[in-house]
Amino acid sequence: MERPEIVLRGDIRAAKVLEEALWLQWKHGYPRTPMGFPQLTHGYHAYPAQLQPKAAHILLDLLPGRVLYDPFVGGGTSIIEAMRKGYQAYGTDISPLAVFVSQFHTWRPSLREVEELKKAVDDIVMELRVAAENIFRNKQPIDAERHGQSSGNHFSAIRLEDLRDAVNARGLRCESFEVQRALWFILSALVHRGQLRRQGRGGNNKARKGRDAYGADLQGPATEAVEFHDLVTAYRNMAREYLKRLQSFSEMVGDGVPDPYIARGDATEDILKVFEEERRRSKNGLFVDAVLTSPPYPAVYDYLSVAREARSRLGGESEPLVNPETGAADFRRRLVTSVGTSDFAGTPLPKLARRGGARVQWPEEWRNGEMGSKRELRRDKSPLAYAETWAHDHEAWLRGVKNILRIGGRCAVIIGDSDAGWIDTLESTEDAASLVGLTVKASASIFGSPSRQRKSPRTEHAILLENTMEGFPPENVVATRRAAQTAKRKAREEAASIRRSKFSLRTWFRER
């Protein structure tokens, strides 16, 4: 792949590091790591639009101290790499799926939990083996539409809902609540990975036909989220892969690194509420040395829609998981605070509305609060209104970072422009940083052609910010800067509107 020109600004040494990280992000994407770089748990559970692990690893060289925070934790890439380098890591995300995935990508189970997980998976496989053999022994008819075509393998009689029931039943007998959730995590990773491969979005973005490495038959009618020829073997193999990856991760991190603190939180609101307990332990409220993150790209994804889809695909009973230690419906991890969090697997599915009844509603935290979503663009209709909302949210999350970042602390960001190219995220990041009192030390930009085609790379930026001042800029200064930025966005939108009008006229005359 030919390396395109990358524009560097600011401190040249820092910009060179940003350039290398940005090139890795552009070239390799996610979840596969470059040759020679450990895969660990990166990408075990599919999640959209993640940092390239080696890019995150390189960016950490620019960041000071030993305490790191990621306000858009996603699949946990920054947390994994920060733990490898010995950081005490914190992460938040608005998506319950992101919190669920990142928690189990960074899980370091005890030997007892590992053995319990192995035993639970073996029990599930044995239970379903007996059930499948009974079906064939009793010559019970198999619904071809639900079970797929039989090829003599007894496990082909097992449906996805059978595996869900077995996971649910065995999970309730687990001594460890984390092991119970891990059983659901493995199932979610299996179903989600299979769904992406059915859609031709797995790995190298090429459609995979036939059976994949996990024994999954990816062809046939889409009566379920994914149809497996041998679903039980696929689940067992996924569990083995997960344990192998966890072992590699634990060995590389070491025992001296503390467990991460991962919670559901809205980065555009007062993030200090999420870290209230940690603030009480600190002598001052600023306890983070570094921030490494990749915020949502404007109008590219709907992360909460992805979470709802993944939760629906997982299915199961409309009841929360039960903590065997307390006997209560407790879906909070010991590291998660009580700030409006919902566990991914533990959240009950909304009951189906009757015909003519009210629309099915998910819990509030599964529907609202997302920054930069495509849905908001469709709702606002006006690009200018969307750009104003984006600028407000962008400033809000950087203000939250400023609140918890020590003087001299740094924030490394990788962010991309919208597919249509009408929001310059480098400019919006610089504008927001100036409003909250963060200094842009360096940046690197790699330019793609604005396009709605998914295969066309979009423009991306790597930006390094530093906290060089106590508190925030004076209100009068902020008001003046904000007014100038608003006027600039309006002027840009007016110019774009004129260009669109001229294009429409040319198209009309051409068609006439």
SEPASE-172841 format. One record per residue (C-alpha): z, y, x; residue in three letters. Coordinates in Angstrom, 2 decimals. Last residue first. Example, Ala and Ser with C-alpha at 12.3 -4.5 7.8 and 13.67 -1.06 7.14 Angstrom:
// residues 2
DRENLUM        zz        yy        xx    aa
DRENLUM      7.14     -1.06     13.67   SER
DRENLUM      7.80     -4.50     12.30   ALA
This chain:
// residues 512
DRENLUM        zz        yy        xx    aa
DRENLUM    -20.07     18.87    -33.12   ARG
DRENLUM    -18.02     16.40    -31.04   GLU
DRENLUM    -18.40     18.55    -27.94   ARG
DRENLUM    -17.50     21.70    -29.89   PHE
DRENLUM    -14.26     20.03    -31.11   TRP
DRENLUM    -13.34     18.70    -27.65   THR
DRENLUM    -13.82     22.12    -26.12   ARG
DRENLUM    -11.66     23.66    -28.84   LEU
DRENLUM     -8.90     21.06    -28.34   SER
DRENLUM     -8.91     21.66    -24.58   PHE
DRENLUM     -8.61     25.40    -25.12   LYS
DRENLUM     -5.66     24.86    -27.46   SER
DRENLUM     -3.94     22.51    -24.99   ARG
DRENLUM     -4.36     25.07    -22.19   ARG
DRENLUM     -2.91     27.80    -24.42   ILE
DRENLUM      0.09     25.58    -25.27   SER
DRENLUM      0.66     24.87    -21.58   ALA
DRENLUM      0.76     28.60    -20.84   ALA
DRENLUM      3.22     29.15    -23.69   GLU
DRENLUM      5.34     26.23    -22.44   GLU
DRENLUM      5.47     27.67    -18.92   ARG
DRENLUM      6.44     31.12    -20.21   ALA
DRENLUM      9.19     29.59    -22.36   LYS
DRENLUM     10.53     27.56    -19.42   ARG
DRENLUM     10.61     30.66    -17.18   LYS
DRENLUM     12.39     32.69    -19.85   ALA
DRENLUM     15.05     29.99    -20.14   THR
DRENLUM     15.51     29.93    -16.36   GLN
DRENLUM     15.93     33.71    -16.23   ALA
DRENLUM     18.48     33.62    -19.06   ALA
DRENLUM     20.44     30.86    -17.30   ARG
DRENLUM     20.52     32.80    -14.04   ARG
DRENLUM     21.84     35.93    -15.72   THR
DRENLUM     24.44     34.01    -17.74   ALA
DRENLUM     25.61     32.09    -14.65   VAL
DRENLUM     26.03     35.32    -12.68   VAL
DRENLUM     27.99     36.91    -15.53   ASN
DRENLUM     30.18     33.81    -15.84   GLU
DRENLUM     31.16     33.83    -12.17   PRO
DRENLUM     30.08     30.76    -10.17   PRO
DRENLUM     32.25     27.62    -10.56   PHE
DRENLUM     35.34     26.47     -8.72   GLY
DRENLUM     35.79     26.21     -4.97   GLU
DRENLUM     32.58     26.33     -2.97   MET
DRENLUM     30.38     24.12     -0.78   THR
DRENLUM     29.81     21.10     -2.99   ASN
DRENLUM     26.65     19.53     -1.59   GLU
DRENLUM     23.41     18.37     -3.18   LEU
DRENLUM     20.81     15.96     -1.75   LEU
DRENLUM     17.63     15.39     -3.78   ILE
DRENLUM     15.15     12.50     -3.87   ALA
DRENLUM     12.21     13.32     -6.12   HIS
DRENLUM      9.70     11.32     -8.12   GLU
DRENLUM      6.22     12.01     -9.51   THR
DRENLUM      4.99      9.17    -11.69   ARG
DRENLUM      3.28      6.01    -10.55   PRO
DRENLUM      0.40      4.87    -12.83   SER
DRENLUM      1.02      1.32    -14.03   LYS
DRENLUM      2.72      2.51    -17.23   ARG
DRENLUM     -0.29      4.52    -18.38   GLN
DRENLUM      0.85      7.74    -20.01   ARG
DRENLUM     -0.33      9.69    -17.02   SER
DRENLUM      0.65     12.56    -14.76   PRO
DRENLUM     -0.75     11.57    -11.35   SER
DRENLUM      1.89     10.77     -8.78   GLY
DRENLUM      3.61     13.03     -6.28   PHE
DRENLUM      6.32     12.11     -3.80   ILE
DRENLUM      9.06     14.68     -3.37   SER
DRENLUM     11.82     14.95     -0.76   ALA
DRENLUM     14.84     17.22     -0.98   SER
DRENLUM     17.47     18.85      1.20   ALA
DRENLUM     20.77     20.73      1.12   LYS
DRENLUM     20.68     21.95     -2.51   VAL
DRENLUM     24.01     23.72     -3.04   THR
DRENLUM     26.29     23.02     -6.00   LEU
DRENLUM     27.95     25.90     -7.87   GLY
DRENLUM     27.49     24.92    -11.53   VAL
DRENLUM     24.58     27.20    -12.45   LEU
DRENLUM     22.78     26.82     -9.10   SER
DRENLUM     22.89     23.03     -9.46   ALA
DRENLUM     21.29     23.26    -12.91   ALA
DRENLUM     18.36     25.27    -11.56   ASP
DRENLUM     17.89     22.97     -8.55   GLU
DRENLUM     17.96     19.92    -10.84   THR
DRENLUM     15.50     21.56    -13.28   SER
DRENLUM     13.13     22.41    -10.41   GLU
DRENLUM     13.21     18.87     -9.04   LEU
DRENLUM     12.92     17.49    -12.58   THR
DRENLUM      9.63     19.29    -13.25   ASP
DRENLUM      9.19     18.66    -16.98   ILE
DRENLUM      5.59     18.64    -18.26   TRP
DRENLUM      4.45     15.63    -16.19   GLY
DRENLUM      3.26     13.55    -19.16   ALA
DRENLUM      5.22     10.55    -17.89   ASP
DRENLUM      8.29     12.73    -17.44   SER
DRENLUM      9.31     13.67    -13.91   ASP
DRENLUM     11.39     11.39    -11.74   GLY
DRENLUM     14.92     11.35    -10.38   ILE
DRENLUM     16.70     10.08     -7.29   ILE
DRENLUM     19.98     11.89     -6.71   VAL
DRENLUM     22.38     12.12     -3.77   ALA
DRENLUM     25.61     14.09     -4.38   CYS
DRENLUM     27.76     15.33     -1.50   ARG
DRENLUM     31.39     16.22     -0.93   GLY
DRENLUM     32.22     19.15      1.34   GLY
DRENLUM     34.79     20.43     -1.15   ILE
DRENLUM     35.77     17.38     -3.17   ARG
DRENLUM     33.76     16.29     -6.18   LEU
DRENLUM     35.54     15.72     -9.50   ILE
DRENLUM     34.68     18.87    -11.44   ASN
DRENLUM     31.32     19.35     -9.67   LYS
DRENLUM     30.21     15.95    -10.98   VAL
DRENLUM     31.08     17.01    -14.52   GLY
DRENLUM     29.14     20.24    -14.03   ARG
DRENLUM     26.21     18.13    -12.81   LEU
DRENLUM     26.42     16.16    -16.05   TRP
DRENLUM     26.42     19.31    -18.17   ALA
DRENLUM     23.63     21.10    -16.29   GLU
DRENLUM     21.26     18.20    -16.89   HIS
DRENLUM     22.35     18.02    -20.51   ASP
DRENLUM     21.55     21.71    -21.09   HIS
DRENLUM     18.23     21.53    -19.20   ALA
DRENLUM     17.19     18.43    -21.20   TRP
DRENLUM     18.04     20.13    -24.48   THR
DRENLUM     15.98     23.17    -23.48   GLU
DRENLUM     13.08     20.94    -22.38   ALA
DRENLUM     13.21     19.12    -25.73   TYR
DRENLUM     13.04     22.40    -27.63   ALA
DRENLUM     10.09     23.49    -25.46   LEU
DRENLUM      8.28     20.18    -25.94   PRO
DRENLUM      8.51     20.71    -29.74   SER
DRENLUM      8.66     17.56    -31.92   LYS
DRENLUM     12.48     17.57    -31.68   ASP
DRENLUM     12.86     14.08    -33.17   ARG
DRENLUM     10.05     12.47    -31.18   ARG
DRENLUM     11.41     14.08    -28.02   LEU
DRENLUM     14.93     12.92    -28.90   GLU
DRENLUM     13.66      9.36    -29.32   ARG
DRENLUM     12.13      9.42    -25.84   LYS
DRENLUM     15.65      9.76    -24.46   SER
DRENLUM     16.67     12.44    -21.94   GLY
DRENLUM     20.44     12.01    -22.25   MET
DRENLUM     21.93      9.49    -24.67   GLU
DRENLUM     24.79     10.64    -26.87   GLY
DRENLUM     24.07      8.73    -30.05   ASN
DRENLUM     23.32      5.23    -31.36   ARG
DRENLUM     25.45      2.52    -29.72   TRP
DRENLUM     28.49      4.80    -29.35   GLU
DRENLUM     28.41      5.51    -33.10   GLU
DRENLUM     28.66      1.86    -34.09   PRO
DRENLUM     25.41      0.37    -35.43   TRP
DRENLUM     24.21      1.26    -38.89   GLN
DRENLUM     22.02     -0.84    -41.19   VAL
DRENLUM     20.33      1.45    -43.70   ARG
DRENLUM     21.95      1.62    -47.13   ALA
DRENLUM     20.91     -0.77    -49.88   GLY
DRENLUM     17.55     -1.29    -51.56   GLY
DRENLUM     17.39     -4.85    -50.38   ARG
DRENLUM     20.77     -5.82    -49.00   ARG
DRENLUM     21.78     -4.52    -45.63   ALA
DRENLUM     22.14     -7.01    -42.83   LEU
DRENLUM     25.58     -6.94    -41.26   LYS
DRENLUM     25.87     -4.88    -38.10   PRO
DRENLUM     26.44     -7.11    -35.07   LEU
DRENLUM     30.05     -7.23    -33.97   PRO
DRENLUM     30.70     -5.74    -30.51   THR
DRENLUM     32.24     -8.30    -28.18   GLY
DRENLUM     29.09     -9.12    -26.22   ALA
DRENLUM     28.55     -5.49    -25.20   PHE
DRENLUM     32.19     -4.33    -25.07   ASP
DRENLUM     32.74     -1.05    -26.82   SER
DRENLUM     34.37      1.94    -25.18   THR
DRENLUM     35.50      5.08    -26.97   GLY
DRENLUM     37.65      6.37    -24.11   VAL
DRENLUM     40.19      3.54    -23.95   SER
DRENLUM     39.97      3.05    -20.20   THR
DRENLUM     38.17      0.20    -18.55   VAL
DRENLUM     39.57     -1.47    -15.44   LEU
DRENLUM     41.57     -4.13    -17.30   ARG
DRENLUM     38.48     -4.98    -19.32   ARG
DRENLUM     38.40     -3.96    -22.93   ARG
DRENLUM     37.08     -6.31    -25.59   PHE
DRENLUM     40.37     -7.14    -27.23   ASP
DRENLUM     40.25     -8.88    -30.59   ALA
DRENLUM     43.75    -10.26    -30.26   ALA
DRENLUM     45.16    -13.62    -29.21   GLY
DRENLUM     46.79    -11.88    -26.29   THR
DRENLUM     45.84    -14.06    -23.34   GLU
DRENLUM     43.04    -15.81    -25.23   PRO
DRENLUM     41.23    -12.47    -25.70   ASN
DRENLUM     39.07    -12.89    -28.76   VAL
DRENLUM     35.44    -11.77    -28.65   LEU
DRENLUM     34.42     -9.52    -31.50   PRO
DRENLUM     33.07    -10.92    -34.76   GLU
DRENLUM     29.61    -10.88    -36.29   SER
DRENLUM     28.90    -14.32    -34.90   GLU
DRENLUM     26.13    -14.87    -32.41   GLY
DRENLUM     22.97    -12.91    -31.69   GLY
DRENLUM     21.94    -12.37    -28.06   LEU
DRENLUM     18.67    -10.87    -29.27   ARG
DRENLUM     20.59     -8.36    -31.38   SER
DRENLUM     22.63     -7.30    -28.34   ARG
DRENLUM     19.47     -6.92    -26.23   ALA
DRENLUM     17.76     -4.85    -28.92   GLU
DRENLUM     20.80     -2.63    -29.35   ARG
DRENLUM     21.05     -2.08    -25.57   ALA
DRENLUM     17.33     -1.32    -25.22   VAL
DRENLUM     17.63      1.17    -28.08   SER
DRENLUM     20.56      2.73    -26.25   LEU
DRENLUM     18.42      3.09    -23.12   TYR
DRENLUM     15.53      4.84    -24.84   ASP
DRENLUM     13.21      5.38    -21.89   TYR
DRENLUM     10.63      7.83    -20.47   VAL
DRENLUM     11.24     11.15    -22.26   ALA
DRENLUM     13.02     12.74    -19.29   PRO
DRENLUM     13.90     10.35    -16.43   TYR
DRENLUM     17.42      9.08    -16.90   PRO
DRENLUM     19.74      9.94    -14.00   PRO
DRENLUM     19.55      8.06    -10.67   SER
DRENLUM     22.91      8.12     -8.95   THR
DRENLUM     24.95      8.44     -5.77   LEU
DRENLUM     28.00     10.70     -5.83   VAL
DRENLUM     30.32     11.25     -2.88   ALA
DRENLUM     33.86     12.18     -1.91   ASP
DRENLUM     35.49     11.79     -5.33   VAL
DRENLUM     39.17     12.73     -5.76   PHE
DRENLUM     39.15     16.25     -7.07   LEU
DRENLUM     42.03     16.55     -9.53   GLY
DRENLUM     44.64     17.21     -6.87   ASN
DRENLUM     47.55     15.10     -5.67   LYS
DRENLUM     45.77     12.00     -6.96   SER
DRENLUM     47.56      9.37     -9.05   ARG
DRENLUM     47.35     11.47    -12.19   ARG
DRENLUM     43.62     11.96    -11.59   ARG
DRENLUM     43.12      8.19    -11.47   GLU
DRENLUM     44.69      7.78    -14.89   GLU
DRENLUM     42.53     10.55    -16.36   GLU
DRENLUM     39.32      9.16    -14.90   PHE
DRENLUM     37.48      8.73    -18.19   VAL
DRENLUM     38.85     12.03    -19.45   LYS
DRENLUM     37.54     13.74    -16.30   LEU
DRENLUM     34.03     12.92    -17.49   ILE
DRENLUM     34.17     15.86    -19.88   ASP
DRENLUM     30.80     15.44    -21.59   GLU
DRENLUM     27.28     15.10    -20.19   THR
DRENLUM     28.25     11.99    -18.20   ALA
DRENLUM     29.16     10.14    -21.39   ASP
DRENLUM     31.50      7.31    -20.54   GLY
DRENLUM     31.75      3.54    -20.73   ARG
DRENLUM     33.84      2.35    -17.84   ALA
DRENLUM     33.45      0.77    -14.41   ILE
DRENLUM     36.22      0.99    -11.81   TYR
DRENLUM     35.17     -1.09     -8.83   PRO
DRENLUM     37.39     -3.72     -7.20   ASP
DRENLUM     38.93     -2.68     -3.89   PRO
DRENLUM     37.27     -3.56     -0.55   VAL
DRENLUM     39.56     -5.47      1.83   GLY
DRENLUM     38.45     -8.93      0.68   ASP
DRENLUM     34.89     -8.78      1.98   GLY
DRENLUM     31.73     -7.24      0.58   VAL
DRENLUM     29.21     -9.64      2.16   MET
DRENLUM     31.16    -12.77      1.26   GLU
DRENLUM     31.73    -11.59     -2.31   SER
DRENLUM     28.05    -10.78     -2.81   PHE
DRENLUM     26.85    -14.09     -1.41   SER
DRENLUM     29.34    -15.97     -3.61   GLN
DRENLUM     28.33    -13.96     -6.66   LEU
DRENLUM     24.68    -14.82     -6.00   ARG
DRENLUM     25.43    -18.54     -5.83   LYS
DRENLUM     27.55    -18.34     -8.97   LEU
DRENLUM     24.76    -16.57    -10.83   TYR
DRENLUM     22.10    -19.03     -9.66   GLU
DRENLUM     24.21    -21.95    -10.83   ARG
DRENLUM     24.76    -20.31    -14.21   ALA
DRENLUM     21.03    -19.63    -14.57   MET
DRENLUM     20.30    -23.25    -13.74   ASN
DRENLUM     22.72    -24.46    -16.43   ARG
DRENLUM     21.24    -22.08    -18.99   TYR
DRENLUM     17.67    -23.18    -18.19   ALA
DRENLUM     18.69    -26.83    -18.40   THR
DRENLUM     20.05    -26.17    -21.88   VAL
DRENLUM     17.00    -24.24    -23.03   LEU
DRENLUM     14.46    -26.92    -22.20   ASP
DRENLUM     11.16    -25.91    -23.79   HIS
DRENLUM     12.51    -22.42    -24.31   PHE
DRENLUM     11.35    -19.94    -26.96   GLU
DRENLUM     12.28    -16.30    -26.53   VAL
DRENLUM     13.41    -13.61    -28.98   ALA
DRENLUM     13.09    -16.32    -31.60   GLU
DRENLUM     10.16    -17.09    -33.90   THR
DRENLUM      7.83    -15.66    -31.26   ALA
DRENLUM      5.21    -18.38    -31.63   PRO
DRENLUM      4.30    -20.40    -28.55   GLY
DRENLUM      4.29    -19.75    -24.83   GLN
DRENLUM      7.14    -18.97    -22.47   LEU
DRENLUM      8.31    -22.52    -22.02   ASP
DRENLUM     11.44    -22.14    -19.94   ALA
DRENLUM     12.41    -24.67    -17.29   GLY
DRENLUM     14.24    -22.09    -15.18   TYR
DRENLUM     11.51    -21.65    -12.60   ALA
DRENLUM      8.98    -20.68    -15.28   ASP
DRENLUM      7.03    -22.91    -17.60   ARG
DRENLUM      3.54    -22.01    -18.76   GLY
DRENLUM      2.20    -18.54    -18.22   LYS
DRENLUM      3.59    -15.60    -16.34   ARG
DRENLUM      2.17    -12.19    -17.15   ALA
DRENLUM      2.03     -9.97    -14.09   LYS
DRENLUM      4.44     -7.09    -13.63   ASN
DRENLUM      5.56     -8.33    -10.19   ASN
DRENLUM      9.00     -9.43    -11.36   GLY
DRENLUM      8.85     -9.86    -15.12   GLY
DRENLUM      7.01     -7.53    -17.46   ARG
DRENLUM      4.41     -9.92    -18.91   GLY
DRENLUM      5.87     -9.74    -22.42   GLN
DRENLUM      6.99    -13.36    -22.35   ARG
DRENLUM      8.45    -12.66    -18.93   ARG
DRENLUM     10.55     -9.82    -20.30   LEU
DRENLUM     11.84    -12.04    -23.10   GLN
DRENLUM     12.79    -14.82    -20.69   GLY
DRENLUM     14.82    -12.43    -18.57   ARG
DRENLUM     16.64    -11.10    -21.63   HIS
DRENLUM     17.44    -14.58    -22.95   VAL
DRENLUM     18.73    -15.86    -19.62   LEU
DRENLUM     20.65    -12.69    -18.73   ALA
DRENLUM     22.29    -12.66    -22.18   SER
DRENLUM     23.28    -16.32    -21.83   LEU
DRENLUM     24.75    -15.69    -18.38   ILE
DRENLUM     26.67    -12.69    -19.70   PHE
DRENLUM     27.96    -14.69    -22.66   TRP
DRENLUM     29.48    -17.28    -20.33   LEU
DRENLUM     30.79    -14.43    -18.15   ALA
DRENLUM     32.66    -13.01    -21.15   ARG
DRENLUM     34.69    -16.20    -21.52   GLN
DRENLUM     35.19    -16.32    -17.75   VAL
DRENLUM     36.56    -12.76    -17.86   GLU
DRENLUM     38.96    -13.71    -20.67   PHE
DRENLUM     40.42    -16.41    -18.45   SER
DRENLUM     42.04    -19.45    -20.09   GLU
DRENLUM     38.79    -20.47    -21.72   CYS
DRENLUM     38.98    -22.35    -25.03   ARG
DRENLUM     37.33    -19.56    -27.04   LEU
DRENLUM     34.46    -19.60    -24.56   GLY
DRENLUM     33.66    -23.22    -25.37   ARG
DRENLUM     33.09    -22.43    -29.06   ALA
DRENLUM     31.06    -19.27    -28.41   ASN
DRENLUM     28.91    -20.86    -25.71   VAL
DRENLUM     28.25    -23.89    -27.95   ALA
DRENLUM     27.37    -21.69    -30.91   ASP
DRENLUM     24.97    -19.60    -28.81   ARG
DRENLUM     23.36    -22.76    -27.42   LEU
DRENLUM     22.78    -24.07    -30.93   ASP
DRENLUM     21.38    -20.64    -31.97   GLU
DRENLUM     18.83    -20.90    -29.17   LEU
DRENLUM     17.66    -24.23    -30.48   ARG
DRENLUM     18.21    -27.65    -28.95   ILE
DRENLUM     15.66    -30.32    -29.86   ALA
DRENLUM     13.83    -29.83    -26.57   SER
DRENLUM     17.01    -31.08    -24.91   PHE
DRENLUM     16.02    -34.62    -25.80   HIS
DRENLUM     12.98    -34.41    -23.54   ASN
DRENLUM     10.21    -36.59    -24.98   GLY
DRENLUM      7.72    -33.75    -25.13   SER
DRENLUM      8.82    -32.21    -28.42   SER
DRENLUM      6.84    -29.21    -29.65   GLN
DRENLUM      8.92    -26.18    -30.53   GLY
DRENLUM     12.38    -26.29    -32.05   HIS
DRENLUM     12.17    -23.68    -34.82   ARG
DRENLUM      8.54    -24.07    -35.89   GLU
DRENLUM      8.51    -27.77    -35.11   ALA
DRENLUM     11.45    -28.44    -37.43   ASP
DRENLUM     12.84    -31.66    -36.05   ILE
DRENLUM     13.33    -34.62    -38.33   PRO
DRENLUM     16.46    -36.68    -37.67   GLN
DRENLUM     15.65    -39.95    -35.98   LYS
DRENLUM     19.34    -40.87    -35.85   ASN
DRENLUM     19.03    -41.58    -32.15   ARG
DRENLUM     16.86    -38.52    -31.60   PHE
DRENLUM     19.28    -36.09    -33.23   ILE
DRENLUM     22.27    -37.86    -31.71   ASN
DRENLUM     20.74    -37.48    -28.26   GLU
DRENLUM     20.38    -33.73    -28.76   ALA
DRENLUM     24.01    -33.32    -29.89   ALA
DRENLUM     25.27    -35.41    -26.97   VAL
DRENLUM     23.27    -33.30    -24.52   ARG
DRENLUM     24.49    -30.13    -26.24   LEU
DRENLUM     28.12    -31.06    -25.66   GLU
DRENLUM     27.41    -32.12    -22.07   MET
DRENLUM     25.65    -28.85    -21.25   VAL
DRENLUM     28.45    -26.78    -22.78   ILE
DRENLUM     31.10    -28.81    -20.96   ASP
DRENLUM     29.29    -28.40    -17.64   ASP
DRENLUM     29.11    -24.62    -18.22   VAL
DRENLUM     32.85    -24.49    -18.97   ALA
DRENLUM     33.72    -26.56    -15.90   LYS
DRENLUM     31.69    -24.30    -13.63   LYS
DRENLUM     33.32    -21.21    -15.16   LEU
DRENLUM     36.79    -22.69    -14.75   GLU
DRENLUM     36.06    -23.54    -11.13   GLU
DRENLUM     34.89    -20.01    -10.41   VAL
DRENLUM     37.87    -18.54    -12.25   GLU
DRENLUM     40.29    -20.57    -10.15   ARG
DRENLUM     38.52    -19.57     -6.96   LEU
DRENLUM     38.95    -15.93     -8.00   SER
DRENLUM     36.02    -14.06     -9.46   PRO
DRENLUM     34.41    -11.09     -7.71   ARG
DRENLUM     32.49     -9.26    -10.44   TRP
DRENLUM     30.05     -6.57     -9.28   THR
DRENLUM     26.98     -7.77    -11.20   HIS
DRENLUM     29.38     -8.69    -14.00   PHE
DRENLUM     30.68     -5.16    -14.48   GLN
DRENLUM     27.22     -3.67    -13.93   SER
DRENLUM     25.71     -5.75    -16.74   VAL
DRENLUM     28.41     -5.03    -19.32   PHE
DRENLUM     28.55     -1.31    -18.49   VAL
DRENLUM     24.76     -1.04    -18.67   ALA
DRENLUM     24.65     -2.93    -21.98   LEU
DRENLUM     27.32     -0.64    -23.48   PRO
DRENLUM     25.02      2.31    -22.64   SER
DRENLUM     26.60      5.73    -22.04   ILE
DRENLUM     27.29      4.89    -18.41   ASP
DRENLUM     30.19      5.19    -15.99   THR
DRENLUM     30.81      4.09    -12.42   GLY
DRENLUM     33.51      4.24     -9.79   TYR
DRENLUM     33.42      2.74     -6.30   ALA
DRENLUM     36.05      2.55     -3.57   GLN
DRENLUM     33.62      2.43     -0.69   TYR
DRENLUM     33.50     -0.31      1.96   GLY
DRENLUM     29.84     -0.29      2.88   LYS
DRENLUM     29.04     -3.40      0.83   ARG
DRENLUM     31.06     -1.85     -2.00   MET
DRENLUM     28.69      1.13     -1.98   ALA
DRENLUM     25.69     -1.21     -2.15   GLU
DRENLUM     27.02     -3.02     -5.21   ILE
DRENLUM     28.14      0.21     -6.91   ILE
DRENLUM     24.78      1.91     -6.32   SER
DRENLUM     22.90     -1.03     -7.85   THR
DRENLUM     25.25     -1.38    -10.85   GLY
DRENLUM     22.73     -2.28    -13.55   GLY
DRENLUM     22.84      1.20    -15.08   GLY
DRENLUM     25.58      3.23    -13.35   VAL
DRENLUM     24.57      6.63    -14.65   PHE
DRENLUM     27.67      8.67    -13.64   PRO
DRENLUM     27.82      6.96    -10.21   ASP
DRENLUM     30.99      7.74     -8.22   TYR
DRENLUM     31.94      7.11     -4.60   LEU
DRENLUM     35.23      7.19     -2.69   VAL
DRENLUM     35.21      6.46      1.08   ARG
DRENLUM     34.19      9.78      2.62   GLY
DRENLUM     30.77     11.30      3.30   PRO
DRENLUM     27.27     10.61      1.89   LEU
DRENLUM     24.06     10.79      3.90   LEU
DRENLUM     24.24      7.18      5.11   ASP
DRENLUM     24.72      6.13      1.47   LEU
DRENLUM     21.09      7.12      0.87   LEU
DRENLUM     19.95      4.18      3.00   ILE
DRENLUM     21.78      1.58      0.90   HIS
DRENLUM     20.53      3.17     -2.32   ALA
DRENLUM     16.96      2.91     -1.06   ALA
DRENLUM     17.63     -0.70     -0.03   LYS
DRENLUM     18.79     -1.52     -3.54   PRO
DRENLUM     15.78      0.12     -5.32   GLN
DRENLUM     17.43      2.21     -8.02   LEU
DRENLUM     17.05      0.88    -11.53   GLN
DRENLUM     14.55      1.59    -14.28   ALA
DRENLUM     15.19     -1.01    -16.98   PRO
DRENLUM     17.83     -3.76    -16.81   TYR
DRENLUM     17.27     -7.47    -16.24   ALA
DRENLUM     20.39     -9.51    -15.50   HIS
DRENLUM     20.16    -11.01    -12.03   TYR
DRENLUM     18.43     -7.82    -10.88   GLY
DRENLUM     20.67     -7.14     -7.90   HIS
DRENLUM     23.34     -9.85     -7.65   THR
DRENLUM     22.85    -10.40     -3.89   LEU
DRENLUM     19.18     -9.74     -2.96   GLN
DRENLUM     19.90     -9.32      0.75   PRO
DRENLUM     17.33     -7.23      2.71   PHE
DRENLUM     15.10     -9.29      5.00   GLY
DRENLUM     11.96     -8.84      2.93   MET
DRENLUM     12.24     -5.84      0.65   PRO
DRENLUM     14.46     -6.20     -2.46   THR
DRENLUM     13.22     -7.31     -5.86   ARG
DRENLUM     14.76     -5.53     -8.86   PRO
DRENLUM     13.29     -2.88     -8.81   TYR
DRENLUM     10.67     -0.60     -7.29   GLY
DRENLUM      9.19     -1.80     -4.00   HIS
DRENLUM      6.79      0.97     -2.93   LYS
DRENLUM      8.06      4.04     -4.79   TRP
DRENLUM     11.76      3.31     -4.31   GLN
DRENLUM     11.17      2.40     -0.65   LEU
DRENLUM      9.20      5.63     -0.19   TRP
DRENLUM     11.99      7.62     -1.81   LEU
DRENLUM     14.61      6.13      0.49   ALA
DRENLUM     12.52      6.90      3.58   GLU
DRENLUM     11.87     10.47      2.46   GLU
DRENLUM     15.53     11.07      1.60   LEU
DRENLUM     16.45     10.00      5.14   VAL
DRENLUM     13.85     12.38      6.54   LYS
DRENLUM     15.15     15.18      4.27   ALA
DRENLUM     18.66     14.76      5.69   ALA
DRENLUM     17.37     15.27      9.21   ARG
DRENLUM     15.03     18.11      8.16   ILE
DRENLUM     17.62     20.20      6.33   ASP
DRENLUM     15.68     21.85      3.50   GLY
DRENLUM     12.38     20.67      2.01   ARG
DRENLUM     10.15     17.62      2.50   LEU
DRENLUM      6.86     16.86      0.71   VAL
DRENLUM      5.82     13.21      0.82   ILE
DRENLUM      2.17     12.36      1.40   GLU
DRENLUM      1.17      8.95      0.12   PRO
DRENLUM      1.79      5.70      2.00   ARG
DRENLUM     -1.07      3.32      1.49   GLU
DRENLUM      0.00      0.00      0.00   MET
